């Protein structure tokens, strides 16, 4: 018997219903955030704001959509494939969450390098996940956390243009993801642990949406 954990962690029907409904709500809210963020950042003199708003909202919608469809599917090959898509989309969303803040710092060489590095690491993670790599939940989670911290470090130069409230929202969102990751890792031990992880993801993305909305205004 292989010591490598299965890509799909068994969940009861009720757990999967809760998982699908929670991120289904997130998908609807994420889709609704697109016009709100675009309207907030829509200034001809700041095209980067529009791009940042679109990337953030679209990657957030994609990660929630992939998760919802995956959890709604019955066990089988399609569910296993969607599990890869679901987890790959997390890398995309981490980079997407970083983008609206990073685009304000692209006028420097360091800003360009940081922006490119975060997206390169995200794309590498996506390729690994889509190809069936990173099957160990612990390794995957550590990579998500590591990419999140790289993105946070790369966005440090933007602190000068962020309000104290925006910084607190970004930090609060990051904390929600970090705490939620613990429940993600133990979802095979504690019933509804994955659903709790979903609630922390909703809280984290809500904090980052609010920070991005204020930042783009």
Phi, psi and omega in degrees: 000131181292144177274354179283125181299148178296149181294325181252118178277126182301135177229147176290165180300316180296322177296316181294325176297315178297319179297314182293318181293320182296314180276344169295318175298317178299322179297316179296316180293321179295317178297322179291337181288337184301304180296329180294313180291321179297318179295324181290323184261007187281090175224126181304330182281351182230069180298332179297329179294320179294316179297314180299318179297316182294316181297315180299309184294319182291318179291326177293318178297318181296317183293323178287323179296314180299318180294317181297312181296317179302310183289337180279342183281148174285162179304142180156186182296321180298320179293320178297318179293318179293333176297320177296316179297316179303310183288326177295324181295336178296318176301318180297318183290326177299313178294322179294325178292330180283332190299311183298334179274324182290328184295344176283350185240019183280357180281357177245155179298319180297322179295319179294317180297315180297317180298314180295322181295314181298315181289326176296314179296321178296316180294322177297319177297320179297315180297317180297315181293314182296330180275003179091007177277180178054049182284341180282120182303322181296314179297317179299314182296319178298323178290321176300313181296317180298316179296322177299319179289324175298316178297319179296317179294321180293334182271359183305320180301340181279353181302330182296335182254007179259145176281166178299322179296319179293320178297319178295321178295317179295315179295320179296321177296317178298320179296321178298317178296319182296314179294318179299328180299330178297316179292328176298321183287335183251020184292348176270356182248329186238123180299140180064014177296323180293323176297320177297320175303318179299320179295321177293324177296318177300317179295316181296314180291329176295318176298315182289327175298314181297319178296317179295320179299315179292322182292324183279341184294000000 
